[in-house]
Amino acid sequence: MTTSELLIDDLGYVDIPRCAALEKEMFAGDSPWPATAFRAELNAPYNRYFAAREVRGGEVVGYAGVSTLGTAGSYECEIHTIAVAPSHRGRGYGRALLAALLDVADDCGAPMFLEVRTDNDTAIELYARNGFVRSGIRRNYYQPSGADAYTMIRPAQSPTAPQPGSAP
């Protein structure tokens, strides 16, 4: 997916140092992921990670990841993270990253689960606009801050059907 000043593509190993640096900047109070965590996430065959960039091959300004678990006919997807550099917030990067994650779930007809800080109104509103509803709360979920998280779910959508005239 591309638009002017917005490109969503696959996150690669070359992007790991930038992602780890963004984690330290954005999540200093809640155990930011080190480079080794990103490497483990990219190595897992059931995960898919995306990068937001301003230009093809450019620096990562946001990233998102999802896992698809289960077997055909009973898949579930879980959002691991969506993060956008503070300098790029409010420009649609988070919305575009979420759309890429939702496409993964929709392609296999899976419900989507996530946790979000209870004080992150911007993210909660974004998720609600995209069909997520609150299903519970996890007390002291984020560490070491002790912040609570809502558990949210978006019901499964029909698997994406091929468009007329597209290759099978």
Backbone as JSON Lines, residues from 0, in Angstrom:
{"i":0,"aa":"M","n":[0.85,-1.16,0.0],"ca":[0.0,0.0,0.0],"c":[0.9,1.22,0.0]}
{"i":1,"aa":"T","n":[0.61,2.18,-0.86],"ca":[1.37,3.42,-0.86],"c":[0.43,4.59,-1.1]}
{"i":2,"aa":"T","n":[0.79,5.71,-0.56],"ca":[0.18,6.99,-0.87],"c":[1.32,7.98,-0.78]}
{"i":3,"aa":"S","n":[1.06,9.26,-1.07],"ca":[2.14,10.2,-0.93],"c":[2.55,10.24,0.55]}
{"i":4,"aa":"E","n":[3.83,10.1,0.78],"ca":[4.42,10.15,2.11],"c":[4.0,9.0,3.02]}
{"i":5,"aa":"L","n":[3.52,7.89,2.48],"ca":[3.15,6.75,3.32],"c":[3.33,5.46,2.55]}
{"i":6,"aa":"L","n":[4.14,4.58,3.1],"ca":[4.38,3.28,2.5],"c":[4.34,2.24,3.62]}
{"i":7,"aa":"I","n":[3.56,1.19,3.42],"ca":[3.53,0.07,4.35],"c":[4.11,-1.13,3.61]}
{"i":8,"aa":"D","n":[5.17,-1.7,4.18],"ca":[5.79,-2.89,3.6],"c":[6.23,-3.81,4.72]}
{"i":9,"aa":"D","n":[6.9,-4.9,4.35],"ca":[7.34,-5.86,5.36],"c":[8.5,-5.32,6.17]}
{"i":10,"aa":"L","n":[8.46,-5.56,7.47],"ca":[9.57,-5.22,8.35],"c":[10.65,-6.27,8.15]}
{"i":11,"aa":"G","n":[11.88,-5.84,8.04],"ca":[12.99,-6.77,7.81],"c":[14.02,-6.7,8.92]}
{"i":12,"aa":"Y","n":[14.94,-7.64,8.88],"ca":[16.0,-7.69,9.89],"c":[16.82,-6.4,9.91]}
{"i":13,"aa":"V","n":[16.99,-5.77,8.77],"ca":[17.75,-4.53,8.7],"c":[17.06,-3.41,9.49]}
{"i":14,"aa":"D","n":[15.75,-3.54,9.71],"ca":[14.98,-2.52,10.43],"c":[15.03,-2.67,11.95]}
{"i":15,"aa":"I","n":[15.56,-3.78,12.44],"ca":[15.52,-4.07,13.88],"c":[16.19,-2.99,14.73]}
{"i":16,"aa":"P","n":[17.39,-2.49,14.41],"ca":[17.99,-1.47,15.27],"c":[17.1,-0.22,15.4]}
{"i":17,"aa":"R","n":[16.5,0.19,14.31],"ca":[15.61,1.37,14.35],"c":[14.39,1.09,15.23]}
{"i":18,"aa":"C","n":[13.8,-0.09,15.11],"ca":[12.63,-0.44,15.92],"c":[12.99,-0.47,17.4]}
{"i":19,"aa":"A","n":[14.14,-1.04,17.73],"ca":[14.57,-1.09,19.13],"c":[14.8,0.32,19.67]}
{"i":20,"aa":"A","n":[15.35,1.21,18.85],"ca":[15.55,2.59,19.28],"c":[14.22,3.3,19.5]}
{"i":21,"aa":"L","n":[13.25,3.07,18.6],"ca":[11.92,3.66,18.78],"c":[11.25,3.13,20.05]}
{"i":22,"aa":"E","n":[11.42,1.85,20.32],"ca":[10.86,1.26,21.54],"c":[11.38,1.98,22.78]}
{"i":23,"aa":"K","n":[12.7,2.22,22.83],"ca":[13.29,2.91,23.99],"c":[12.71,4.32,24.13]}
{"i":24,"aa":"E","n":[12.49,4.98,23.0],"ca":[11.94,6.34,23.01],"c":[10.48,6.35,23.47]}
{"i":25,"aa":"M","n":[9.68,5.42,22.97],"ca":[8.24,5.47,23.18],"c":[7.77,4.7,24.42]}
{"i":26,"aa":"F","n":[8.48,3.66,24.8],"ca":[7.99,2.79,25.87],"c":[9.0,2.63,27.01]}
{"i":27,"aa":"A","n":[9.74,3.67,27.29],"ca":[10.79,3.61,28.32],"c":[10.26,3.13,29.67]}
{"i":28,"aa":"G","n":[9.03,3.5,30.02],"ca":[8.47,3.12,31.31],"c":[7.81,1.77,31.33]}
{"i":29,"aa":"D","n":[7.8,1.04,30.22],"ca":[7.1,-0.24,30.15],"c":[7.88,-1.29,29.39]}
{"i":30,"aa":"S","n":[9.09,-1.56,29.81],"ca":[9.91,-2.65,29.26],"c":[9.96,-2.66,27.73]}
{"i":31,"aa":"P","n":[10.62,-1.68,27.13],"ca":[10.72,-1.67,25.67],"c":[11.39,-2.94,25.14]}
{"i":32,"aa":"W","n":[10.93,-3.38,23.97],"ca":[11.51,-4.58,23.36],"c":[12.94,-4.29,22.9]}
{"i":33,"aa":"P","n":[13.87,-5.16,23.24],"ca":[15.24,-5.03,22.7],"c":[15.29,-5.63,21.3]}
{"i":34,"aa":"A","n":[16.42,-5.44,20.66],"ca":[16.6,-5.97,19.3],"c":[16.38,-7.48,19.27]}
{"i":35,"aa":"T","n":[16.79,-8.19,20.32],"ca":[16.63,-9.65,20.33],"c":[15.15,-10.05,20.29]}
{"i":36,"aa":"A","n":[14.28,-9.25,20.89],"ca":[12.84,-9.55,20.86],"c":[12.3,-9.38,19.44]}
{"i":37,"aa":"F","n":[12.72,-8.33,18.76],"ca":[12.28,-8.14,17.37],"c":[12.78,-9.29,16.49]}
{"i":38,"aa":"R","n":[14.01,-9.71,16.69],"ca":[14.55,-10.82,15.9],"c":[13.72,-12.08,16.14]}
{"i":39,"aa":"A","n":[13.39,-12.36,17.39],"ca":[12.58,-13.55,17.71],"c":[11.2,-13.44,17.05]}
{"i":40,"aa":"E","n":[10.61,-12.26,17.07],"ca":[9.3,-12.07,16.46],"c":[9.36,-12.31,14.95]}
{"i":41,"aa":"L","n":[10.39,-11.79,14.3],"ca":[10.52,-11.98,12.86],"c":[10.83,-13.43,12.5]}
{"i":42,"aa":"N","n":[11.49,-14.15,13.4],"ca":[11.82,-15.56,13.14],"c":[10.63,-16.49,13.28]}
{"i":43,"aa":"A","n":[9.61,-16.09,14.02],"ca":[8.46,-16.97,14.26],"c":[7.63,-17.1,12.98]}
{"i":44,"aa":"P","n":[7.38,-18.31,12.52],"ca":[6.68,-18.5,11.24],"c":[5.21,-18.08,11.26]}
{"i":45,"aa":"Y","n":[4.63,-17.91,12.41],"ca":[3.22,-17.53,12.52],"c":[3.03,-16.03,12.69]}
{"i":46,"aa":"N","n":[4.12,-15.26,12.67],"ca":[4.06,-13.81,12.82],"c":[4.24,-13.11,11.49]}
{"i":47,"aa":"R","n":[3.66,-11.92,11.4],"ca":[3.85,-11.04,10.24],"c":[4.03,-9.63,10.78]}
{"i":48,"aa":"Y","n":[5.11,-8.98,10.39],"ca":[5.41,-7.63,10.84],"c":[5.5,-6.68,9.65]}
{"i":49,"aa":"F","n":[4.98,-5.48,9.85],"ca":[4.94,-4.45,8.82],"c":[5.69,-3.21,9.3]}
{"i":50,"aa":"A","n":[6.22,-2.47,8.34],"ca":[6.9,-1.2,8.6],"c":[6.15,-0.08,7.9]}
{"i":51,"aa":"A","n":[6.12,1.07,8.54],"ca":[5.62,2.3,7.92],"c":[6.85,3.15,7.6]}
{"i":52,"aa":"R","n":[6.88,3.64,6.38],"ca":[8.0,4.46,5.92],"c":[7.46,5.62,5.08]}
{"i":53,"aa":"E","n":[8.28,6.62,4.92],"ca":[7.9,7.72,4.04],"c":[8.25,7.43,2.59]}
{"i":54,"aa":"V","n":[9.27,6.64,2.38],"ca":[9.7,6.26,1.03],"c":[10.18,4.81,1.05]}
{"i":55,"aa":"R","n":[10.09,4.16,-0.1],"ca":[10.57,2.77,-0.22],"c":[12.04,2.7,0.19]}
{"i":56,"aa":"G","n":[12.35,1.79,1.09],"ca":[13.72,1.63,1.57],"c":[14.12,2.64,2.62]}
{"i":57,"aa":"G","n":[13.2,3.54,2.97],"ca":[13.52,4.58,3.94],"c":[13.47,4.08,5.38]}
{"i":58,"aa":"E","n":[13.75,4.99,6.27],"ca":[13.77,4.69,7.69],"c":[12.37,4.34,8.2]}
{"i":59,"aa":"V","n":[12.3,3.4,9.1],"ca":[11.04,3.01,9.72],"c":[10.56,4.15,10.62]}
{"i":60,"aa":"V","n":[9.28,4.54,10.43],"ca":[8.67,5.55,11.3],"c":[7.52,4.94,12.1]}
{"i":61,"aa":"G","n":[7.22,3.68,11.83],"ca":[6.21,2.96,12.58],"c":[6.3,1.48,12.24]}
{"i":62,"aa":"Y","n":[5.74,0.65,13.11],"ca":[5.79,-0.78,12.87],"c":[4.62,-1.44,13.58]}
{"i":63,"aa":"A","n":[4.28,-2.62,13.11],"ca":[3.15,-3.36,13.69],"c":[3.36,-4.83,13.44]}
{"i":64,"aa":"G","n":[2.84,-5.65,14.36],"ca":[2.98,-7.09,14.21],"c":[1.75,-7.84,14.66]}
{"i":65,"aa":"V","n":[1.54,-8.98,14.01],"ca":[0.38,-9.83,14.29],"c":[0.82,-11.28,14.23]}
{"i":66,"aa":"S","n":[0.21,-12.1,15.06],"ca":[0.42,-13.54,14.93],"c":[-0.89,-14.19,14.53]}
{"i":67,"aa":"T","n":[-0.77,-15.26,13.75],"ca":[-1.92,-16.06,13.34],"c":[-1.71,-17.45,13.92]}
{"i":68,"aa":"L","n":[-2.62,-17.84,14.8],"ca":[-2.48,-19.1,15.51],"c":[-3.68,-19.99,15.24]}
{"i":69,"aa":"G","n":[-3.5,-21.29,15.37],"ca":[-4.58,-22.24,15.16],"c":[-4.41,-23.0,13.88]}
{"i":70,"aa":"T","n":[-5.51,-23.56,13.41],"ca":[-5.5,-24.34,12.18],"c":[-6.6,-23.82,11.25]}
{"i":71,"aa":"A","n":[-6.5,-24.18,10.01],"ca":[-7.48,-23.73,9.01],"c":[-8.89,-23.97,9.52]}
{"i":72,"aa":"G","n":[-9.7,-22.94,9.43],"ca":[-11.08,-23.01,9.89],"c":[-11.25,-22.55,11.33]}
{"i":73,"aa":"S","n":[-10.14,-22.45,12.07],"ca":[-10.26,-21.98,13.46],"c":[-9.09,-21.08,13.84]}
{"i":74,"aa":"Y","n":[-8.61,-20.28,12.89],"ca":[-7.52,-19.35,13.18],"c":[-7.97,-18.24,14.12]}
{"i":75,"aa":"E","n":[-7.01,-17.72,14.89],"ca":[-7.16,-16.51,15.68],"c":[-5.94,-15.65,15.43]}
{"i":76,"aa":"C","n":[-6.14,-14.35,15.4],"ca":[-5.03,-13.42,15.24],"c":[-4.93,-12.53,16.47]}
{"i":77,"aa":"E","n":[-3.69,-12.19,16.8],"ca":[-3.45,-11.31,17.94],"c":[-2.45,-10.24,17.52]}
{"i":78,"aa":"I","n":[-2.83,-9.0,17.77],"ca":[-1.92,-7.88,17.52],"c":[-0.89,-7.86,18.63]}
{"i":79,"aa":"H","n":[0.38,-7.88,18.24],"ca":[1.47,-7.79,19.22],"c":[1.82,-6.36,19.53]}
{"i":80,"aa":"T","n":[1.83,-5.53,18.52],"ca":[2.23,-4.14,18.7],"c":[1.81,-3.31,17.5]}
{"i":81,"aa":"I","n":[1.53,-2.06,17.76],"ca":[1.44,-1.02,16.74],"c":[2.1,0.19,17.37]}
{"i":82,"aa":"A","n":[3.1,0.72,16.71],"ca":[3.81,1.87,17.25],"c":[4.18,2.83,16.12]}
{"i":83,"aa":"V","n":[4.02,4.1,16.4],"ca":[4.38,5.14,15.43],"c":[5.23,6.18,16.16]}
{"i":84,"aa":"A","n":[6.34,6.55,15.54],"ca":[7.23,7.56,16.13],"c":[6.44,8.82,16.46]}
{"i":85,"aa":"P","n":[6.71,9.42,17.61],"ca":[5.98,10.64,17.98],"c":[5.99,11.72,16.9]}
{"i":86,"aa":"S","n":[7.08,11.82,16.16],"ca":[7.2,12.82,15.09],"c":[6.27,12.56,13.91]}
{"i":87,"aa":"H","n":[5.68,11.36,13.84],"ca":[4.84,11.0,12.7],"c":[3.4,10.67,13.09]}
{"i":88,"aa":"R","n":[3.04,10.91,14.32],"ca":[1.68,10.62,14.76],"c":[0.71,11.65,14.18]}
{"i":89,"aa":"G","n":[-0.54,11.2,14.0],"ca":[-1.58,12.08,13.48],"c":[-1.57,12.19,11.97]}
{"i":90,"aa":"R","n":[-0.79,11.37,11.29],"ca":[-0.69,11.42,9.82],"c":[-1.28,10.18,9.14]}
{"i":91,"aa":"G","n":[-1.88,9.28,9.91],"ca":[-2.5,8.1,9.32],"c":[-1.64,6.86,9.31]}
{"i":92,"aa":"Y","n":[-0.45,6.93,9.86],"ca":[0.42,5.76,9.87],"c":[-0.16,4.63,10.72]}
{"i":93,"aa":"G","n":[-0.66,4.95,11.9],"ca":[-1.27,3.93,12.76],"c":[-2.46,3.28,12.09]}
{"i":94,"aa":"R","n":[-3.3,4.07,11.46],"ca":[-4.48,3.56,10.75],"c":[-4.05,2.63,9.61]}
{"i":95,"aa":"A","n":[-3.01,3.01,8.87],"ca":[-2.53,2.19,7.76],"c":[-1.91,0.88,8.27]}
{"i":96,"aa":"L","n":[-1.17,0.95,9.35],"ca":[-0.59,-0.27,9.92],"c":[-1.69,-1.2,10.42]}
{"i":97,"aa":"L","n":[-2.7,-0.64,11.09],"ca":[-3.81,-1.47,11.56],"c":[-4.52,-2.13,10.38]}
{"i":98,"aa":"A","n":[-4.71,-1.4,9.3],"ca":[-5.37,-1.97,8.12],"c":[-4.58,-3.17,7.59]}
{"i":99,"aa":"A","n":[-3.25,-3.07,7.59],"ca":[-2.43,-4.2,7.12],"c":[-2.62,-5.41,8.03]}
{"i":100,"aa":"L","n":[-2.7,-5.18,9.34],"ca":[-2.91,-6.28,10.28],"c":[-4.29,-6.9,10.11]}
{"i":101,"aa":"L","n":[-5.3,-6.06,9.92],"ca":[-6.65,-6.56,9.74],"c":[-6.77,-7.38,8.45]}
{"i":102,"aa":"D","n":[-6.02,-7.0,7.42],"ca":[-6.02,-7.79,6.18],"c":[-5.53,-9.21,6.44]}
{"i":103,"aa":"V","n":[-4.54,-9.35,7.33],"ca":[-4.02,-10.68,7.66],"c":[-5.15,-11.52,8.27]}
{"i":104,"aa":"A","n":[-5.87,-10.94,9.23],"ca":[-6.97,-11.67,9.87],"c":[-8.1,-11.95,8.88]}
{"i":105,"aa":"D","n":[-8.43,-10.97,8.08],"ca":[-9.54,-11.14,7.13],"c":[-9.24,-12.19,6.07]}
{"i":106,"aa":"D","n":[-7.97,-12.29,5.68],"ca":[-7.59,-13.28,4.67],"c":[-7.83,-14.71,5.13]}
{"i":107,"aa":"C","n":[-7.84,-14.93,6.45],"ca":[-8.07,-16.29,6.94],"c":[-9.34,-16.38,7.79]}
{"i":108,"aa":"G","n":[-10.16,-15.32,7.77],"ca":[-11.43,-15.35,8.49],"c":[-11.28,-15.47,9.99]}
{"i":109,"aa":"A","n":[-10.26,-14.84,10.55],"ca":[-9.96,-14.97,11.98],"c":[-10.43,-13.78,12.79]}
{"i":110,"aa":"P","n":[-10.86,-14.0,14.03],"ca":[-11.08,-12.88,14.93],"c":[-9.72,-12.28,15.3]}
{"i":111,"aa":"M","n":[-9.73,-11.02,15.71],"ca":[-8.49,-10.32,16.07],"c":[-8.6,-9.9,17.53]}
{"i":112,"aa":"F","n":[-7.56,-10.18,18.3],"ca":[-7.48,-9.82,19.71],"c":[-6.34,-8.83,19.92]}
{"i":113,"aa":"L","n":[-6.44,-8.03,20.98],"ca":[-5.35,-7.12,21.35],"c":[-5.51,-6.67,22.79]}
{"i":114,"aa":"E","n":[-4.43,-6.11,23.32],"ca":[-4.47,-5.4,24.6],"c":[-4.03,-3.97,24.31]}
{"i":115,"aa":"V","n":[-4.64,-3.02,25.01],"ca":[-4.32,-1.61,24.84],"c":[-4.4,-0.93,26.19]}
{"i":116,"aa":"R","n":[-3.47,-0.03,26.46],"ca":[-3.48,0.7,27.73],"c":[-4.83,1.4,27.9]}
{"i":117,"aa":"T","n":[-5.36,1.34,29.1],"ca":[-6.66,1.96,29.36],"c":[-6.62,3.47,29.23]}
{"i":118,"aa":"D","n":[-5.43,4.07,29.28],"ca":[-5.32,5.52,29.16],"c":[-4.94,5.97,27.74]}
{"i":119,"aa":"N","n":[-4.89,5.05,26.79],"ca":[-4.52,5.38,25.41],"c":[-5.79,5.61,24.59]}
{"i":120,"aa":"D","n":[-6.43,6.76,24.84],"ca":[-7.7,7.07,24.18],"c":[-7.62,7.08,22.66]}
{"i":121,"aa":"T","n":[-6.51,7.58,22.12],"ca":[-6.37,7.64,20.67],"c":[-6.41,6.24,20.06]}
{"i":122,"aa":"A","n":[-5.66,5.31,20.64],"ca":[-5.65,3.93,20.12],"c":[-7.01,3.26,20.33]}
{"i":123,"aa":"I","n":[-7.6,3.45,21.49],"ca":[-8.9,2.83,21.77],"c":[-9.94,3.3,20.76]}
{"i":124,"aa":"E","n":[-9.95,4.58,20.44],"ca":[-10.88,5.11,19.44],"c":[-10.6,4.53,18.06]}
{"i":125,"aa":"L","n":[-9.33,4.41,17.69],"ca":[-8.97,3.82,16.4],"c":[-9.48,2.38,16.32]}
{"i":126,"aa":"Y","n":[-9.27,1.61,17.37],"ca":[-9.73,0.23,17.37],"c":[-11.26,0.16,17.3]}
{"i":127,"aa":"A","n":[-11.93,1.0,18.06],"ca":[-13.41,0.99,18.05],"c":[-13.94,1.32,16.65]}
{"i":128,"aa":"R","n":[-13.32,2.29,15.97],"ca":[-13.74,2.64,14.6],"c":[-13.54,1.48,13.63]}
{"i":129,"aa":"N","n":[-12.7,0.54,14.0],"ca":[-12.4,-0.6,13.13],"c":[-13.05,-1.89,13.62]}
{"i":130,"aa":"G","n":[-14.09,-1.76,14.43],"ca":[-14.89,-2.92,14.81],"c":[-14.5,-3.65,16.07]}
{"i":131,"aa":"F","n":[-13.52,-3.15,16.81],"ca":[-13.13,-3.78,18.07],"c":[-14.06,-3.36,19.2]}
{"i":132,"aa":"V","n":[-14.31,-4.28,20.11],"ca":[-15.08,-3.98,21.32],"c":[-14.28,-4.47,22.52]}
{"i":133,"aa":"R","n":[-14.47,-3.79,23.64],"ca":[-13.8,-4.2,24.87],"c":[-14.4,-5.51,25.37]}
{"i":134,"aa":"S","n":[-13.53,-6.41,25.77],"ca":[-14.02,-7.69,26.27],"c":[-13.51,-8.0,27.67]}
{"i":135,"aa":"G","n":[-12.63,-7.16,28.2],"ca":[-12.12,-7.39,29.55],"c":[-11.05,-6.39,29.91]}
{"i":136,"aa":"I","n":[-10.49,-6.57,31.07],"ca":[-9.41,-5.7,31.54],"c":[-8.34,-6.58,32.18]}
{"i":137,"aa":"R","n":[-7.1,-6.22,31.95],"ca":[-5.96,-6.9,32.56],"c":[-5.3,-5.9,33.49]}
{"i":138,"aa":"R","n":[-5.43,-6.14,34.77],"ca":[-4.85,-5.25,35.78],"c":[-3.33,-5.41,35.8]}
{"i":139,"aa":"N","n":[-2.64,-4.27,35.92],"ca":[-1.17,-4.26,36.0],"c":[-0.5,-4.97,34.82]}
{"i":140,"aa":"Y","n":[-1.09,-4.89,33.65],"ca":[-0.59,-5.61,32.48],"c":[0.78,-5.1,32.04]}
{"i":141,"aa":"Y","n":[0.93,-3.79,31.99],"ca":[2.19,-3.21,31.52],"c":[3.15,-3.05,32.69]}
{"i":142,"aa":"Q","n":[4.37,-3.56,32.49],"ca":[5.37,-3.52,33.55],"c":[6.61,-2.8,33.04]}
{"i":143,"aa":"P","n":[7.26,-2.05,33.89],"ca":[7.07,-1.97,35.33],"c":[6.08,-0.9,35.79]}
{"i":144,"aa":"S","n":[5.45,-0.18,34.86],"ca":[4.57,0.92,35.27],"c":[3.33,0.46,36.03]}
{"i":145,"aa":"G","n":[2.87,-0.76,35.77],"ca":[1.66,-1.25,36.42],"c":[0.38,-0.76,35.76]}
{"i":146,"aa":"A","n":[0.49,-0.19,34.56],"ca":[-0.7,0.3,33.86],"c":[-1.61,-0.85,33.47]}
{"i":147,"aa":"D","n":[-2.91,-0.59,33.52],"ca":[-3.9,-1.58,33.13],"c":[-4.09,-1.58,31.61]}
{"i":148,"aa":"A","n":[-4.63,-2.69,31.1],"ca":[-4.92,-2.81,29.68],"c":[-6.33,-3.33,29.48]}
{"i":149,"aa":"Y","n":[-7.0,-2.8,28.47],"ca":[-8.25,-3.4,28.02],"c":[-7.89,-4.53,27.06]}
{"i":150,"aa":"T","n":[-8.64,-5.6,27.12],"ca":[-8.6,-6.62,26.09],"c":[-9.73,-6.27,25.14]}
{"i":151,"aa":"M","n":[-9.41,-6.27,23.85],"ca":[-10.41,-5.94,22.84],"c":[-10.41,-7.04,21.8]}
{"i":152,"aa":"I","n":[-11.56,-7.21,21.16],"ca":[-11.7,-8.22,20.12],"c":[-12.49,-7.64,18.95]}
{"i":153,"aa":"R","n":[-12.09,-8.04,17.77],"ca":[-12.84,-7.76,16.55],"c":[-13.27,-9.11,16.0]}
{"i":154,"aa":"P","n":[-14.57,-9.33,15.86],"ca":[-15.04,-10.63,15.37],"c":[-14.47,-10.95,13.99]}
{"i":155,"aa":"A","n":[-14.43,-12.23,13.69],"ca":[-13.94,-12.67,12.38],"c":[-14.79,-12.08,11.28]}
{"i":156,"aa":"Q","n":[-14.13,-11.72,10.22],"ca":[-14.78,-11.25,9.0],"c":[-14.67,-12.38,7.98]}
{"i":157,"aa":"S","n":[-15.47,-12.34,6.98],"ca":[-15.38,-13.36,5.93],"c":[-14.0,-13.3,5.29]}
{"i":158,"aa":"P","n":[-13.43,-14.45,4.97],"ca":[-12.14,-14.41,4.27],"c":[-12.25,-13.57,3.01]}
{"i":159,"aa":"T","n":[-11.17,-12.88,2.71],"ca":[-11.15,-12.02,1.53],"c":[-11.35,-12.86,0.28]}
{"i":160,"aa":"A","n":[-12.36,-12.53,-0.48],"ca":[-12.67,-13.25,-1.72],"c":[-11.86,-12.67,-2.87]}
{"i":161,"aa":"P","n":[-11.43,-13.52,-3.81],"ca":[-10.73,-12.99,-4.98],"c":[-11.66,-12.05,-5.75]}
{"i":162,"aa":"Q","n":[-11.09,-11.0,-6.3],"ca":[-11.85,-10.06,-7.1],"c":[-12.08,-10.63,-8.49]}
{"i":163,"aa":"P","n":[-13.21,-10.29,-9.11],"ca":[-13.47,-10.77,-10.48],"c":[-12.29,-10.38,-11.39]}
{"i":164,"aa":"G","n":[-11.88,-11.35,-12.19],"ca":[-10.8,-11.1,-13.12],"c":[-9.41,-11.29,-12.53]}
{"i":165,"aa":"S","n":[-9.32,-11.56,-11.2],"ca":[-8.0,-11.76,-10.61],"c":[-7.58,-13.21,-10.78]}
{"i":166,"aa":"A","n":[-6.3,-13.45,-10.69],"ca":[-5.78,-14.82,-10.82],"c":[-6.23,-15.64,-9.62]}
{"i":167,"aa":"P","n":[-6.48,-16.92,-9.8],"ca":[-6.91,-17.75,-8.68],"c":[-5.82,-17.94,-7.66]}
